[in-house]
């Protein structure tokens, strides 16, 4: 083989090796990729993540069954709404507001009024000590910004919000999931 041919073969091997490594590592370490936000001519802001497409909407666009179920579940006054189209095509309304105690509340509800998830900001004294210990084990020096109780499909979690992340801790402290904060719409 000529010297030029050997160099080309070695270059192709390098390209294939680097491509293989890139494909392999992205399959092992999936990330929460966010697509670019898009402003349409009607000034609707749409953001996409791997879960679906989200856009901010006026409260008046929330169907009555969804709004009624969310108010009944939380007794909150809502001041913000988003709609999310899940990756499978399902619609979820996300309502945000304050409850009677002045804490933030976020509810995810289907158009027909089925509550999917309720997140409520809570006082630190309402968190079991075992959940607090699990949080401190993973973020011992981070300043706690807020604590939320998250209820979904019969499961209960505590969310500890710090600067760029939040840690979701099971009530028994045996499961901790760390999330990076998404850009808000």
C-alpha positions in Angstrom: 0.0 0.0 0.0 1.1 3.5 -0.6 1.9 5.9 2.2 -1.0 8.1 1.2 -3.4 5.1 1.3 -2.2 4.1 4.8 -2.7 7.7 6.1 -6.3 7.8 4.6 -7.1 4.5 6.3 -5.7 5.6 9.6 -7.8 8.9 9.4 -10.9 6.9 8.6 -10.2 4.6 11.6 -9.9 7.7 13.8 -13.2 9.2 12.5 -15.0 5.9 13.0 -13.6 5.4 16.5 -14.6 9.0 17.5 -18.0 8.6 16.0 -18.5 5.2 17.8 -17.4 6.7 21.1 -19.8 9.6 20.7 -22.7 7.3 19.8 -21.9 4.9 22.7 -21.6 7.6 25.3 -24.8 9.3 24.4 -26.7 6.1 24.7 -25.3 5.5 28.2 -25.6 9.0 29.5 -28.9 10.4 28.2 -29.2 14.1 29.0 -32.2 16.4 29.4 -31.8 18.1 26.0 -33.8 21.2 25.3 -34.6 22.3 21.9 -34.5 26.0 21.0 -37.5 28.1 22.0 -39.4 29.3 19.1 -41.4 32.5 18.7 -44.2 32.2 16.2 -45.7 35.2 14.3 -48.6 35.2 16.9 -46.0 35.7 19.7 -46.6 32.3 21.2 -43.6 31.0 23.0 -43.0 27.2 22.6 -40.2 25.3 24.3 -39.5 21.6 23.9 -37.8 19.1 26.1 -37.6 15.3 25.8 -41.0 15.0 27.6 -43.0 17.1 25.2 -43.8 20.6 24.0 -44.7 23.3 26.5 -46.3 26.7 25.9 -47.6 29.4 28.2 -51.4 30.1 27.8 -54.0 32.4 29.4 -56.0 30.9 32.3 -59.1 31.4 30.2 -58.0 28.6 27.8 -58.1 26.0 30.6 -61.2 23.7 30.2 -63.7 24.0 33.0 -63.3 20.3 34.2 -59.5 20.8 34.5 -59.8 24.1 36.3 -62.5 22.9 38.6 -60.5 19.7 39.6 -57.3 21.7 40.2 -59.1 24.2 42.4 -60.9 21.4 44.3 -57.6 19.5 44.9 -55.6 22.6 46.1 -58.0 25.4 47.1 -55.5 27.7 45.3 -55.9 30.9 43.3 -54.1 30.3 40.0 -52.2 33.1 38.2 -50.3 31.2 35.5 -51.0 28.4 33.0 -49.1 26.3 30.6 -50.1 23.5 28.3 -47.8 20.5 27.5 -48.2 18.1 24.7 -46.5 14.9 25.9 -44.3 12.9 23.6 -47.2 10.4 23.1 -49.6 13.3 22.2 -51.5 13.6 25.5 -52.3 17.1 26.7 -51.6 18.2 30.3 -52.5 21.6 31.7 -50.0 23.0 34.3 -51.5 25.6 36.6 -49.5 27.6 39.1 -50.7 29.8 41.9 -50.9 30.2 45.7 -52.9 28.3 48.3 -54.7 29.9 51.3 -51.5 29.7 53.4 -49.6 31.8 50.8 -47.5 28.9 49.5 -46.8 28.2 45.8 -48.8 25.4 44.2 -48.4 23.7 40.8 -51.0 21.2 39.5 -50.8 19.0 36.4 -54.3 18.1 35.2 -55.7 16.5 32.1 -58.4 18.3 30.0 -61.1 16.1 31.5 -60.1 16.9 35.1 -57.9 14.0 36.1 -55.2 15.2 38.5 -51.8 13.9 37.4 -49.5 15.7 40.0 -49.8 18.3 42.7 -46.7 20.1 44.0 -47.0 22.3 47.0 -44.4 24.5 48.6 -44.3 23.6 52.3 -42.8 24.7 55.6 -39.5 22.9 56.4 -41.1 21.7 59.7 -43.5 19.5 57.7 -40.7 17.4 56.2 -39.9 14.0 57.9 -36.4 14.0 59.4 -35.3 11.0 57.4 -36.0 12.9 54.1 -34.0 15.9 55.4 -31.1 13.7 56.3 -31.1 12.2 52.7 -31.1 15.7 51.3 -28.2 16.8 53.5 -26.2 13.7 52.5 -26.3 14.8 48.9 -26.2 18.6 49.2 -24.6 19.3 52.6 -23.3 22.8 51.8 -26.0 24.1 49.4 -28.4 26.8 50.4 -32.0 25.5 50.5 -34.3 27.9 48.5 -37.6 26.0 49.1 -39.2 22.7 49.9 -42.1 21.2 48.0 -44.3 18.1 48.6 -45.1 16.3 45.4 -48.0 13.9 45.1 -48.5 11.9 42.0 -50.4 8.7 41.3 -50.5 7.9 45.0 -46.8 8.4 45.6 -45.4 11.2 47.8 -42.0 12.9 47.4 -40.2 15.9 49.0 -38.4 18.2 46.6 -35.5 20.3 48.0 -34.8 23.2 45.7 -31.2 24.6 45.6 -29.6 27.0 43.2 -29.4 25.1 39.9 -30.9 21.8 40.9 -33.6 20.2 43.0 -33.4 16.9 44.8 -36.5 14.7 45.0 -36.4 12.4 48.1 -38.8 9.6 48.8 -40.6 9.8 52.2 -38.5 7.0 53.6 -35.2 8.7 52.3 -34.2 5.6 50.4 -34.6 7.1 46.9 -33.0 10.4 45.8 -33.3 11.8 42.3 -31.4 14.9 41.3 -32.8 17.2 38.6 -31.3 20.2 36.8 -33.7 23.1 36.7 -35.4 23.9 33.4 -35.6 27.3 32.0 -39.0 28.7 32.9 -41.2 30.0 30.1 
